[in-house]
Amino acid sequence: MKNMEIKEAQEIIRKMYGEKDSKRGIYPNLVWLGEELGELFKAVREGHGIEEEIADVFAWLLSVANVLGLDVEECFKNKYIRLKSPP
């Protein structure tokens, strides 16, 4: 499997869920992201299902960014790559 760019992953989520996410609105999408983050905490605590929950958190983060019209890759670059020193 080839490496995937964040932009590609974000586009996959937009194509799969973009219409539903837009109709749902930003706040319900943020609630879903929070719920998935809670499931990640539980998976880490219990020691299983961690990879699946990491994927879910990432997918919901991409959904939130899509609803807000933001490019996650650019957000990351602006915050972490272009900095001359850590925040």
PyMOL Python script that loads the backbone (N, CA, C, O; Angstrom):
from pymol import cmd

cmd.read_pdbstr("""\
ATOM      1  N   MET A   1       0.841  -1.174   0.000  1.00  0.00           N
ATOM      2  CA  MET A   1       0.000   0.000   0.000  1.00  0.00           C
ATOM      3  C   MET A   1       0.893   1.247   0.000  1.00  0.00           C
ATOM      4  O   MET A   1       1.846   1.338   0.774  1.00  0.00           O
ATOM      5  N   LYS A   2       0.579   2.189  -0.862  1.00  0.00           N
ATOM      6  CA  LYS A   2       1.379   3.414  -0.939  1.00  0.00           C
ATOM      7  C   LYS A   2       1.073   4.331   0.236  1.00  0.00           C
ATOM      8  O   LYS A   2       0.018   4.236   0.862  1.00  0.00           O
ATOM      9  N   ASN A   3       2.012   5.215   0.521  1.00  0.00           N
ATOM     10  CA  ASN A   3       1.771   6.220   1.559  1.00  0.00           C
ATOM     11  C   ASN A   3       0.627   7.128   1.140  1.00  0.00           C
ATOM     12  O   ASN A   3       0.426   7.391  -0.045  1.00  0.00           O
ATOM     13  N   MET A   4      -0.116   7.600   2.124  1.00  0.00           N
ATOM     14  CA  MET A   4      -1.245   8.481   1.853  1.00  0.00           C
ATOM     15  C   MET A   4      -0.965   9.846   2.449  1.00  0.00           C
ATOM     16  O   MET A   4      -0.502   9.958   3.585  1.00  0.00           O
ATOM     17  N   GLU A   5      -1.244  10.869   1.686  1.00  0.00           N
ATOM     18  CA  GLU A   5      -1.148  12.233   2.183  1.00  0.00           C
ATOM     19  C   GLU A   5      -2.391  12.539   3.023  1.00  0.00           C
ATOM     20  O   GLU A   5      -3.454  11.954   2.814  1.00  0.00           O
ATOM     21  N   ILE A   6      -2.243  13.452   3.962  1.00  0.00           N
ATOM     22  CA  ILE A   6      -3.386  13.854   4.774  1.00  0.00           C
ATOM     23  C   ILE A   6      -4.497  14.405   3.890  1.00  0.00           C
ATOM     24  O   ILE A   6      -5.675  14.149   4.137  1.00  0.00           O
ATOM     25  N   LYS A   7      -4.122  15.167   2.854  1.00  0.00           N
ATOM     26  CA  LYS A   7      -5.120  15.724   1.929  1.00  0.00           C
ATOM     27  C   LYS A   7      -5.949  14.615   1.289  1.00  0.00           C
ATOM     28  O   LYS A   7      -7.157  14.765   1.106  1.00  0.00           O
ATOM     29  N   GLU A   8      -5.305  13.509   0.952  1.00  0.00           N
ATOM     30  CA  GLU A   8      -6.022  12.382   0.345  1.00  0.00           C
ATOM     31  C   GLU A   8      -7.018  11.787   1.347  1.00  0.00           C
ATOM     32  O   GLU A   8      -8.162  11.494   0.998  1.00  0.00           O
ATOM     33  N   ALA A   9      -6.575  11.614   2.580  1.00  0.00           N
ATOM     34  CA  ALA A   9      -7.461  11.066   3.608  1.00  0.00           C
ATOM     35  C   ALA A   9      -8.650  11.998   3.836  1.00  0.00           C
ATOM     36  O   ALA A   9      -9.785  11.541   3.976  1.00  0.00           O
ATOM     37  N   GLN A  10      -8.389  13.289   3.872  1.00  0.00           N
ATOM     38  CA  GLN A  10      -9.465  14.254   4.084  1.00  0.00           C
ATOM     39  C   GLN A  10     -10.458  14.215   2.933  1.00  0.00           C
ATOM     40  O   GLN A  10     -11.664  14.343   3.146  1.00  0.00           O
ATOM     41  N   GLU A  11      -9.962  14.042   1.724  1.00  0.00           N
ATOM     42  CA  GLU A  11     -10.855  13.967   0.563  1.00  0.00           C
ATOM     43  C   GLU A  11     -11.701  12.690   0.605  1.00  0.00           C
ATOM     44  O   GLU A  11     -12.878  12.717   0.244  1.00  0.00           O
ATOM     45  N   ILE A  12     -11.120  11.590   1.035  1.00  0.00           N
ATOM     46  CA  ILE A  12     -11.877  10.338   1.166  1.00  0.00           C
ATOM     47  C   ILE A  12     -13.039  10.529   2.138  1.00  0.00           C
ATOM     48  O   ILE A  12     -14.166  10.128   1.850  1.00  0.00           O
ATOM     49  N   ILE A  13     -12.762  11.143   3.291  1.00  0.00           N
ATOM     50  CA  ILE A  13     -13.811  11.382   4.284  1.00  0.00           C
ATOM     51  C   ILE A  13     -14.859  12.349   3.732  1.00  0.00           C
ATOM     52  O   ILE A  13     -16.054  12.169   3.963  1.00  0.00           O
ATOM     53  N   ARG A  14     -14.409  13.374   3.001  1.00  0.00           N
ATOM     54  CA  ARG A  14     -15.361  14.327   2.413  1.00  0.00           C
ATOM     55  C   ARG A  14     -16.291  13.623   1.437  1.00  0.00           C
ATOM     56  O   ARG A  14     -17.499  13.855   1.456  1.00  0.00           O
ATOM     57  N   LYS A  15     -15.740  12.763   0.583  1.00  0.00           N
ATOM     58  CA  LYS A  15     -16.564  12.039  -0.396  1.00  0.00           C
ATOM     59  C   LYS A  15     -17.525  11.069   0.287  1.00  0.00           C
ATOM     60  O   LYS A  15     -18.671  10.928  -0.139  1.00  0.00           O
ATOM     61  N   MET A  16     -17.065  10.402   1.338  1.00  0.00           N
ATOM     62  CA  MET A  16     -17.894   9.409   2.014  1.00  0.00           C
ATOM     63  C   MET A  16     -18.971  10.046   2.893  1.00  0.00           C
ATOM     64  O   MET A  16     -20.109   9.577   2.922  1.00  0.00           O
ATOM     65  N   TYR A  17     -18.613  11.118   3.611  1.00  0.00           N
ATOM     66  CA  TYR A  17     -19.490  11.637   4.654  1.00  0.00           C
ATOM     67  C   TYR A  17     -19.786  13.130   4.560  1.00  0.00           C
ATOM     68  O   TYR A  17     -20.540  13.658   5.377  1.00  0.00           O
ATOM     69  N   GLY A  18     -19.208  13.819   3.579  1.00  0.00           N
ATOM     70  CA  GLY A  18     -19.308  15.275   3.517  1.00  0.00           C
ATOM     71  C   GLY A  18     -20.720  15.816   3.533  1.00  0.00           C
ATOM     72  O   GLY A  18     -21.007  16.768   4.258  1.00  0.00           O
ATOM     73  N   GLU A  19     -21.604  15.231   2.751  1.00  0.00           N
ATOM     74  CA  GLU A  19     -22.981  15.727   2.696  1.00  0.00           C
ATOM     75  C   GLU A  19     -23.678  15.541   4.046  1.00  0.00           C
ATOM     76  O   GLU A  19     -24.329  16.456   4.549  1.00  0.00           O
ATOM     77  N   LYS A  20     -23.533  14.349   4.624  1.00  0.00           N
ATOM     78  CA  LYS A  20     -24.149  14.056   5.923  1.00  0.00           C
ATOM     79  C   LYS A  20     -23.548  14.947   7.016  1.00  0.00           C
ATOM     80  O   LYS A  20     -24.273  15.467   7.864  1.00  0.00           O
ATOM     81  N   ASP A  21     -22.221  15.122   6.992  1.00  0.00           N
ATOM     82  CA  ASP A  21     -21.563  15.959   7.994  1.00  0.00           C
ATOM     83  C   ASP A  21     -22.029  17.413   7.893  1.00  0.00           C
ATOM     84  O   ASP A  21     -22.269  18.065   8.909  1.00  0.00           O
ATOM     85  N   SER A  22     -22.154  17.911   6.672  1.00  0.00           N
ATOM     86  CA  SER A  22     -22.599  19.302   6.480  1.00  0.00           C
ATOM     87  C   SER A  22     -24.020  19.500   6.987  1.00  0.00           C
ATOM     88  O   SER A  22     -24.322  20.508   7.626  1.00  0.00           O
ATOM     89  N   LYS A  23     -24.889  18.543   6.703  1.00  0.00           N
ATOM     90  CA  LYS A  23     -26.268  18.636   7.178  1.00  0.00           C
ATOM     91  C   LYS A  23     -26.337  18.568   8.701  1.00  0.00           C
ATOM     92  O   LYS A  23     -27.164  19.234   9.323  1.00  0.00           O
ATOM     93  N   ARG A  24     -25.467  17.763   9.291  1.00  0.00           N
ATOM     94  CA  ARG A  24     -25.450  17.599  10.741  1.00  0.00           C
ATOM     95  C   ARG A  24     -25.002  18.899  11.414  1.00  0.00           C
ATOM     96  O   ARG A  24     -25.536  19.271  12.459  1.00  0.00           O
ATOM     97  N   GLY A  25     -24.030  19.584  10.823  1.00  0.00           N
ATOM     98  CA  GLY A  25     -23.528  20.841  11.384  1.00  0.00           C
ATOM     99  C   GLY A  25     -22.297  20.649  12.258  1.00  0.00           C
ATOM    100  O   GLY A  25     -21.955  19.531  12.643  1.00  0.00           O
ATOM    101  N   ILE A  26     -21.650  21.751  12.556  1.00  0.00           N
ATOM    102  CA  ILE A  26     -20.358  21.679  13.245  1.00  0.00           C
ATOM    103  C   ILE A  26     -20.462  21.137  14.663  1.00  0.00           C
ATOM    104  O   ILE A  26     -19.668  20.278  15.045  1.00  0.00           O
ATOM    105  N   TYR A  27     -21.415  21.612  15.450  1.00  0.00           N
ATOM    106  CA  TYR A  27     -21.443  21.194  16.858  1.00  0.00           C
ATOM    107  C   TYR A  27     -21.741  19.712  17.042  1.00  0.00           C
ATOM    108  O   TYR A  27     -21.075  19.069  17.854  1.00  0.00           O
ATOM    109  N   PRO A  28     -22.701  19.140  16.334  1.00  0.00           N
ATOM    110  CA  PRO A  28     -22.880  17.685  16.450  1.00  0.00           C
ATOM    111  C   PRO A  28     -21.639  16.894  15.988  1.00  0.00           C
ATOM    112  O   PRO A  28     -21.324  15.844  16.548  1.00  0.00           O
ATOM    113  N   ASN A  29     -20.944  17.408  14.967  1.00  0.00           N
ATOM    114  CA  ASN A  29     -19.715  16.738  14.537  1.00  0.00           C
ATOM    115  C   ASN A  29     -18.645  16.811  15.619  1.00  0.00           C
ATOM    116  O   ASN A  29     -17.906  15.848  15.824  1.00  0.00           O
ATOM    117  N   LEU A  30     -18.557  17.934  16.308  1.00  0.00           N
ATOM    118  CA  LEU A  30     -17.612  18.055  17.419  1.00  0.00           C
ATOM    119  C   LEU A  30     -17.971  17.106  18.555  1.00  0.00           C
ATOM    120  O   LEU A  30     -17.086  16.548  19.204  1.00  0.00           O
ATOM    121  N   VAL A  31     -19.256  16.924  18.795  1.00  0.00           N
ATOM    122  CA  VAL A  31     -19.683  15.967  19.825  1.00  0.00           C
ATOM    123  C   VAL A  31     -19.237  14.561  19.448  1.00  0.00           C
ATOM    124  O   VAL A  31     -18.737  13.820  20.294  1.00  0.00           O
ATOM    125  N   TRP A  32     -19.414  14.188  18.184  1.00  0.00           N
ATOM    126  CA  TRP A  32     -18.973  12.868  17.725  1.00  0.00           C
ATOM    127  C   TRP A  32     -17.467  12.716  17.889  1.00  0.00           C
ATOM    128  O   TRP A  32     -16.992  11.664  18.316  1.00  0.00           O
ATOM    129  N   LEU A  33     -16.711  13.763  17.553  1.00  0.00           N
ATOM    130  CA  LEU A  33     -15.256  13.730  17.733  1.00  0.00           C
ATOM    131  C   LEU A  33     -14.922  13.502  19.203  1.00  0.00           C
ATOM    132  O   LEU A  33     -14.055  12.690  19.526  1.00  0.00           O
ATOM    133  N   GLY A  34     -15.600  14.209  20.086  1.00  0.00           N
ATOM    134  CA  GLY A  34     -15.374  14.030  21.520  1.00  0.00           C
ATOM    135  C   GLY A  34     -15.705  12.626  21.994  1.00  0.00           C
ATOM    136  O   GLY A  34     -14.994  12.055  22.821  1.00  0.00           O
ATOM    137  N   GLU A  35     -16.785  12.077  21.466  1.00  0.00           N
ATOM    138  CA  GLU A  35     -17.166  10.710  21.833  1.00  0.00           C
ATOM    139  C   GLU A  35     -16.095   9.721  21.392  1.00  0.00           C
ATOM    140  O   GLU A  35     -15.732   8.814  22.141  1.00  0.00           O
ATOM    141  N   GLU A  36     -15.594   9.899  20.186  1.00  0.00           N
ATOM    142  CA  GLU A  36     -14.544   9.008  19.691  1.00  0.00           C
ATOM    143  C   GLU A  36     -13.256   9.161  20.498  1.00  0.00           C
ATOM    144  O   GLU A  36     -12.540   8.182  20.710  1.00  0.00           O
ATOM    145  N   LEU A  37     -12.959  10.365  20.943  1.00  0.00           N
ATOM    146  CA  LEU A  37     -11.791  10.571  21.784  1.00  0.00           C
ATOM    147  C   LEU A  37     -11.966   9.828  23.113  1.00  0.00           C
ATOM    148  O   LEU A  37     -11.017   9.238  23.630  1.00  0.00           O
ATOM    149  N   GLY A  38     -13.171   9.862  23.652  1.00  0.00           N
ATOM    150  CA  GLY A  38     -13.467   9.093  24.859  1.00  0.00           C
ATOM    151  C   GLY A  38     -13.274   7.601  24.643  1.00  0.00           C
ATOM    152  O   GLY A  38     -12.759   6.901  25.516  1.00  0.00           O
ATOM    153  N   GLU A  39     -13.687   7.116  23.477  1.00  0.00           N
ATOM    154  CA  GLU A  39     -13.497   5.697  23.158  1.00  0.00           C
ATOM    155  C   GLU A  39     -12.015   5.366  23.025  1.00  0.00           C
ATOM    156  O   GLU A  39     -11.599   4.261  23.372  1.00  0.00           O
ATOM    157  N   LEU A  40     -11.215   6.303  22.529  1.00  0.00           N
ATOM    158  CA  LEU A  40      -9.767   6.092  22.454  1.00  0.00           C
ATOM    159  C   LEU A  40      -9.179   5.995  23.861  1.00  0.00           C
ATOM    160  O   LEU A  40      -8.355   5.120  24.123  1.00  0.00           O
ATOM    161  N   PHE A  41      -9.590   6.881  24.768  1.00  0.00           N
ATOM    162  CA  PHE A  41      -9.132   6.800  26.159  1.00  0.00           C
ATOM    163  C   PHE A  41      -9.421   5.412  26.724  1.00  0.00           C
ATOM    164  O   PHE A  41      -8.557   4.786  27.339  1.00  0.00           O
ATOM    165  N   LYS A  42     -10.649   4.942  26.506  1.00  0.00           N
ATOM    166  CA  LYS A  42     -11.050   3.630  27.029  1.00  0.00           C
ATOM    167  C   LYS A  42     -10.212   2.514  26.414  1.00  0.00           C
ATOM    168  O   LYS A  42      -9.780   1.603  27.120  1.00  0.00           O
ATOM    169  N   ALA A  43      -9.981   2.577  25.111  1.00  0.00           N
ATOM    170  CA  ALA A  43      -9.188   1.552  24.430  1.00  0.00           C
ATOM    171  C   ALA A  43      -7.761   1.507  24.982  1.00  0.00           C
ATOM    172  O   ALA A  43      -7.203   0.430  25.190  1.00  0.00           O
ATOM    173  N   VAL A  44      -7.182   2.674  25.215  1.00  0.00           N
ATOM    174  CA  VAL A  44      -5.824   2.726  25.769  1.00  0.00           C
ATOM    175  C   VAL A  44      -5.823   2.154  27.184  1.00  0.00           C
ATOM    176  O   VAL A  44      -4.937   1.378  27.543  1.00  0.00           O
ATOM    177  N   ARG A  45      -6.799   2.530  27.971  1.00  0.00           N
ATOM    178  CA  ARG A  45      -6.900   2.041  29.349  1.00  0.00           C
ATOM    179  C   ARG A  45      -7.045   0.518  29.384  1.00  0.00           C
ATOM    180  O   ARG A  45      -6.450  -0.154  30.226  1.00  0.00           O
ATOM    181  N   GLU A  46      -7.846  -0.016  28.455  1.00  0.00           N
ATOM    182  CA  GLU A  46      -8.105  -1.461  28.435  1.00  0.00           C
ATOM    183  C   GLU A  46      -7.081  -2.234  27.624  1.00  0.00           C
ATOM    184  O   GLU A  46      -6.996  -3.457  27.733  1.00  0.00           O
ATOM    185  N   GLY A  47      -6.299  -1.528  26.809  1.00  0.00           N
ATOM    186  CA  GLY A  47      -5.218  -2.171  26.070  1.00  0.00           C
ATOM    187  C   GLY A  47      -5.628  -2.900  24.807  1.00  0.00           C
ATOM    188  O   GLY A  47      -4.893  -3.768  24.339  1.00  0.00           O
ATOM    189  N   HIS A  48      -6.783  -2.573  24.241  1.00  0.00           N
ATOM    190  CA  HIS A  48      -7.175  -3.198  22.966  1.00  0.00           C
ATOM    191  C   HIS A  48      -8.101  -2.274  22.182  1.00  0.00           C
ATOM    192  O   HIS A  48      -8.799  -1.432  22.747  1.00  0.00           O
ATOM    193  N   GLY A  49      -8.083  -2.459  20.853  1.00  0.00           N
ATOM    194  CA  GLY A  49      -8.914  -1.646  19.977  1.00  0.00           C
ATOM    195  C   GLY A  49      -8.353  -0.255  19.725  1.00  0.00           C
ATOM    196  O   GLY A  49      -9.054   0.623  19.224  1.00  0.00           O
ATOM    197  N   ILE A  50      -7.092  -0.058  20.073  1.00  0.00           N
ATOM    198  CA  ILE A  50      -6.489   1.269  19.993  1.00  0.00           C
ATOM    199  C   ILE A  50      -6.388   1.762  18.549  1.00  0.00           C
ATOM    200  O   ILE A  50      -6.718   2.913  18.266  1.00  0.00           O
ATOM    201  N   GLU A  51      -5.932   0.895  17.630  1.00  0.00           N
ATOM    202  CA  GLU A  51      -5.772   1.326  16.235  1.00  0.00           C
ATOM    203  C   GLU A  51      -7.091   1.769  15.621  1.00  0.00           C
ATOM    204  O   GLU A  51      -7.147   2.766  14.901  1.00  0.00           O
ATOM    205  N   GLU A  52      -8.148   1.025  15.907  1.00  0.00           N
ATOM    206  CA  GLU A  52      -9.469   1.373  15.376  1.00  0.00           C
ATOM    207  C   GLU A  52      -9.931   2.730  15.908  1.00  0.00           C
ATOM    208  O   GLU A  52     -10.487   3.539  15.166  1.00  0.00           O
ATOM    209  N   GLU A  53      -9.699   2.966  17.180  1.00  0.00           N
ATOM    210  CA  GLU A  53     -10.129   4.241  17.771  1.00  0.00           C
ATOM    211  C   GLU A  53      -9.275   5.408  17.286  1.00  0.00           C
ATOM    212  O   GLU A  53      -9.784   6.516  17.119  1.00  0.00           O
ATOM    213  N   ILE A  54      -7.985   5.172  17.059  1.00  0.00           N
ATOM    214  CA  ILE A  54      -7.131   6.220  16.468  1.00  0.00           C
ATOM    215  C   ILE A  54      -7.695   6.605  15.098  1.00  0.00           C
ATOM    216  O   ILE A  54      -7.795   7.788  14.773  1.00  0.00           O
ATOM    217  N   ALA A  55      -8.061   5.607  14.304  1.00  0.00           N
ATOM    218  CA  ALA A  55      -8.622   5.867  12.973  1.00  0.00           C
ATOM    219  C   ALA A  55      -9.925   6.643  13.079  1.00  0.00           C
ATOM    220  O   ALA A  55     -10.164   7.558  12.291  1.00  0.00           O
ATOM    221  N   ASP A  56     -10.770   6.288  14.042  1.00  0.00           N
ATOM    222  CA  ASP A  56     -12.046   6.988  14.207  1.00  0.00           C
ATOM    223  C   ASP A  56     -11.842   8.441  14.613  1.00  0.00           C
ATOM    224  O   ASP A  56     -12.508   9.332  14.086  1.00  0.00           O
ATOM    225  N   VAL A  57     -10.921   8.691  15.552  1.00  0.00           N
ATOM    226  CA  VAL A  57     -10.645  10.065  15.973  1.00  0.00           C
ATOM    227  C   VAL A  57     -10.137  10.882  14.787  1.00  0.00           C
ATOM    228  O   VAL A  57     -10.563  12.018  14.577  1.00  0.00           O
ATOM    229  N   PHE A  58      -9.226  10.296  14.019  1.00  0.00           N
ATOM    230  CA  PHE A  58      -8.677  10.990  12.853  1.00  0.00           C
ATOM    231  C   PHE A  58      -9.773  11.292  11.834  1.00  0.00           C
ATOM    232  O   PHE A  58      -9.837  12.398  11.297  1.00  0.00           O
ATOM    233  N   ALA A  59     -10.635  10.311  11.569  1.00  0.00           N
ATOM    234  CA  ALA A  59     -11.712  10.502  10.600  1.00  0.00           C
ATOM    235  C   ALA A  59     -12.665  11.612  11.046  1.00  0.00           C
ATOM    236  O   ALA A  59     -13.083  12.434  10.231  1.00  0.00           O
ATOM    237  N   TRP A  60     -13.010  11.638  12.335  1.00  0.00           N
ATOM    238  CA  TRP A  60     -13.913  12.695  12.820  1.00  0.00           C
ATOM    239  C   TRP A  60     -13.229  14.055  12.819  1.00  0.00           C
ATOM    240  O   TRP A  60     -13.883  15.070  12.579  1.00  0.00           O
ATOM    241  N   LEU A  61     -11.927  14.095  13.083  1.00  0.00           N
ATOM    242  CA  LEU A  61     -11.197  15.361  12.972  1.00  0.00           C
ATOM    243  C   LEU A  61     -11.255  15.868  11.530  1.00  0.00           C
ATOM    244  O   LEU A  61     -11.458  17.058  11.291  1.00  0.00           O
ATOM    245  N   LEU A  62     -11.075  14.957  10.575  1.00  0.00           N
ATOM    246  CA  LEU A  62     -11.169  15.338   9.159  1.00  0.00           C
ATOM    247  C   LEU A  62     -12.574  15.826   8.823  1.00  0.00           C
ATOM    248  O   LEU A  62     -12.729  16.785   8.068  1.00  0.00           O
ATOM    249  N   SER A  63     -13.588  15.182   9.369  1.00  0.00           N
ATOM    250  CA  SER A  63     -14.968  15.613   9.142  1.00  0.00           C
ATOM    251  C   SER A  63     -15.203  17.018   9.670  1.00  0.00           C
ATOM    252  O   SER A  63     -15.801  17.853   8.991  1.00  0.00           O
ATOM    253  N   VAL A  64     -14.736  17.275  10.874  1.00  0.00           N
ATOM    254  CA  VAL A  64     -14.878  18.609  11.469  1.00  0.00           C
ATOM    255  C   VAL A  64     -14.188  19.646  10.592  1.00  0.00           C
ATOM    256  O   VAL A  64     -14.754  20.702  10.309  1.00  0.00           O
ATOM    257  N   ALA A  65     -12.971  19.346  10.164  1.00  0.00           N
ATOM    258  CA  ALA A  65     -12.236  20.278   9.298  1.00  0.00           C
ATOM    259  C   ALA A  65     -12.985  20.503   7.993  1.00  0.00           C
ATOM    260  O   ALA A  65     -13.046  21.631   7.504  1.00  0.00           O
ATOM    261  N   ASN A  66     -13.548  19.459   7.429  1.00  0.00           N
ATOM    262  CA  ASN A  66     -14.306  19.607   6.182  1.00  0.00           C
ATOM    263  C   ASN A  66     -15.500  20.528   6.366  1.00  0.00           C
ATOM    264  O   ASN A  66     -15.749  21.394   5.527  1.00  0.00           O
ATOM    265  N   VAL A  67     -16.235  20.354   7.447  1.00  0.00           N
ATOM    266  CA  VAL A  67     -17.402  21.205   7.703  1.00  0.00           C
ATOM    267  C   VAL A  67     -16.971  22.667   7.865  1.00  0.00           C
ATOM    268  O   VAL A  67     -17.682  23.581   7.449  1.00  0.00           O
ATOM    269  N   LEU A  68     -15.808  22.873   8.470  1.00  0.00           N
ATOM    270  CA  LEU A  68     -15.294  24.230   8.669  1.00  0.00           C
ATOM    271  C   LEU A  68     -14.581  24.788   7.439  1.00  0.00           C
ATOM    272  O   LEU A  68     -14.202  25.959   7.416  1.00  0.00           O
ATOM    273  N   GLY A  69     -14.397  23.945   6.409  1.00  0.00           N
ATOM    274  CA  GLY A  69     -13.707  24.379   5.202  1.00  0.00           C
ATOM    275  C   GLY A  69     -12.211  24.554   5.396  1.00  0.00           C
ATOM    276  O   GLY A  69     -11.590  25.389   4.738  1.00  0.00           O
ATOM    277  N   LEU A  70     -11.625  23.764   6.303  1.00  0.00           N
ATOM    278  CA  LEU A  70     -10.199  23.855   6.589  1.00  0.00           C
ATOM    279  C   LEU A  70      -9.455  22.640   6.064  1.00  0.00           C
ATOM    280  O   LEU A  70      -9.994  21.534   6.026  1.00  0.00           O
ATOM    281  N   ASP A  71      -8.225  22.853   5.665  1.00  0.00           N
ATOM    282  CA  ASP A  71      -7.331  21.803   5.188  1.00  0.00           C
ATOM    283  C   ASP A  71      -6.445  21.395   6.363  1.00  0.00           C
ATOM    284  O   ASP A  71      -5.609  22.181   6.808  1.00  0.00           O
ATOM    285  N   VAL A  72      -6.622  20.169   6.870  1.00  0.00           N
ATOM    286  CA  VAL A  72      -5.895  19.707   8.045  1.00  0.00           C
ATOM    287  C   VAL A  72      -4.390  19.747   7.816  1.00  0.00           C
ATOM    288  O   VAL A  72      -3.632  20.137   8.704  1.00  0.00           O
ATOM    289  N   GLU A  73      -3.967  19.349   6.641  1.00  0.00           N
ATOM    290  CA  GLU A  73      -2.536  19.348   6.332  1.00  0.00           C
ATOM    291  C   GLU A  73      -1.958  20.761   6.418  1.00  0.00           C
ATOM    292  O   GLU A  73      -0.880  20.961   6.976  1.00  0.00           O
ATOM    293  N   GLU A  74      -2.667  21.724   5.871  1.00  0.00           N
ATOM    294  CA  GLU A  74      -2.204  23.116   5.928  1.00  0.00           C
ATOM    295  C   GLU A  74      -2.223  23.644   7.359  1.00  0.00           C
ATOM    296  O   GLU A  74      -1.310  24.359   7.772  1.00  0.00           O
ATOM    297  N   CYS A  75      -3.258  23.293   8.113  1.00  0.00           N
ATOM    298  CA  CYS A  75      -3.315  23.707   9.523  1.00  0.00           C
ATOM    299  C   CYS A  75      -2.093  23.189  10.277  1.00  0.00           C
ATOM    300  O   CYS A  75      -1.472  23.921  11.047  1.00  0.00           O
ATOM    301  N   PHE A  76      -1.758  21.929  10.050  1.00  0.00           N
ATOM    302  CA  PHE A  76      -0.611  21.327  10.722  1.00  0.00           C
ATOM    303  C   PHE A  76       0.685  22.008  10.300  1.00  0.00           C
ATOM    304  O   PHE A  76       1.518  22.357  11.137  1.00  0.00           O
ATOM    305  N   LYS A  77       0.846  22.192   8.990  1.00  0.00           N
ATOM    306  CA  LYS A  77       2.062  22.847   8.496  1.00  0.00           C
ATOM    307  C   LYS A  77       2.208  24.241   9.084  1.00  0.00           C
ATOM    308  O   LYS A  77       3.291  24.622   9.529  1.00  0.00           O
ATOM    309  N   ASN A  78       1.128  24.994   9.087  1.00  0.00           N
ATOM    310  CA  ASN A  78       1.172  26.358   9.613  1.00  0.00           C
ATOM    311  C   ASN A  78       1.562  26.387  11.079  1.00  0.00           C
ATOM    312  O   ASN A  78       2.261  27.302  11.515  1.00  0.00           O
ATOM    313  N   LYS A  79       1.128  25.415  11.836  1.00  0.00           N
ATOM    314  CA  LYS A  79       1.394  25.390  13.279  1.00  0.00           C
ATOM    315  C   LYS A  79       2.762  24.786  13.610  1.00  0.00           C
ATOM    316  O   LYS A  79       3.482  25.317  14.455  1.00  0.00           O
ATOM    317  N   TYR A  80       3.126  23.674  12.949  1.00  0.00           N
ATOM    318  CA  TYR A  80       4.282  22.907  13.389  1.00  0.00           C
ATOM    319  C   TYR A  80       5.465  22.878  12.435  1.00  0.00           C
ATOM    320  O   TYR A  80       6.607  22.809  12.890  1.00  0.00           O
ATOM    321  N   ILE A  81       5.236  22.928  11.144  1.00  0.00           N
ATOM    322  CA  ILE A  81       6.341  22.815  10.192  1.00  0.00           C
ATOM    323  C   ILE A  81       7.009  24.160   9.970  1.00  0.00           C
ATOM    324  O   ILE A  81       8.235  24.231   9.885  1.00  0.00           O
ATOM    325  N   ARG A  82       6.247  25.201   9.878  1.00  0.00           N
ATOM    326  CA  ARG A  82       6.798  26.512   9.538  1.00  0.00           C
ATOM    327  C   ARG A  82       7.334  27.277  10.743  1.00  0.00           C
ATOM    328  O   ARG A  82       7.904  28.358  10.596  1.00  0.00           O
ATOM    329  N   LEU A  83       7.150  26.715  11.925  1.00  0.00           N
ATOM    330  CA  LEU A  83       7.677  27.358  13.125  1.00  0.00           C
ATOM    331  C   LEU A  83       9.196  27.218  13.181  1.00  0.00           C
ATOM    332  O   LEU A  83       9.750  26.198  12.770  1.00  0.00           O
ATOM    333  N   LYS A  84       9.843  28.220  13.677  1.00  0.00           N
ATOM    334  CA  LYS A  84      11.289  28.146  13.832  1.00  0.00           C
ATOM    335  C   LYS A  84      11.671  27.460  15.137  1.00  0.00           C
ATOM    336  O   LYS A  84      12.775  26.928  15.254  1.00  0.00           O
ATOM    337  N   SER A  85      10.779  27.464  16.113  1.00  0.00           N
ATOM    338  CA  SER A  85      11.015  26.799  17.376  1.00  0.00           C
ATOM    339  C   SER A  85       9.675  26.246  17.887  1.00  0.00           C
ATOM    340  O   SER A  85       8.613  26.725  17.490  1.00  0.00           O
ATOM    341  N   PRO A  86       9.730  25.239  18.765  1.00  0.00           N
ATOM    342  CA  PRO A  86       8.478  24.667  19.288  1.00  0.00           C
ATOM    343  C   PRO A  86       7.665  25.725  20.051  1.00  0.00           C
ATOM    344  O   PRO A  86       8.224  26.662  20.621  1.00  0.00           O
ATOM    345  N   PRO A  87       6.317  25.554  20.050  1.00  0.00           N
ATOM    346  CA  PRO A  87       5.462  26.514  20.764  1.00  0.00           C
ATOM    347  C   PRO A  87       5.687  26.447  22.268  1.00  0.00           C
ATOM    348  O   PRO A  87       5.052  27.185  23.021  1.00  0.00           O
TER     349      PRO A  87
END
""", "prot")
cmd.dss("prot")
cmd.show_as("cartoon", "prot")
cmd.util.cbc("prot")
cmd.orient("prot")
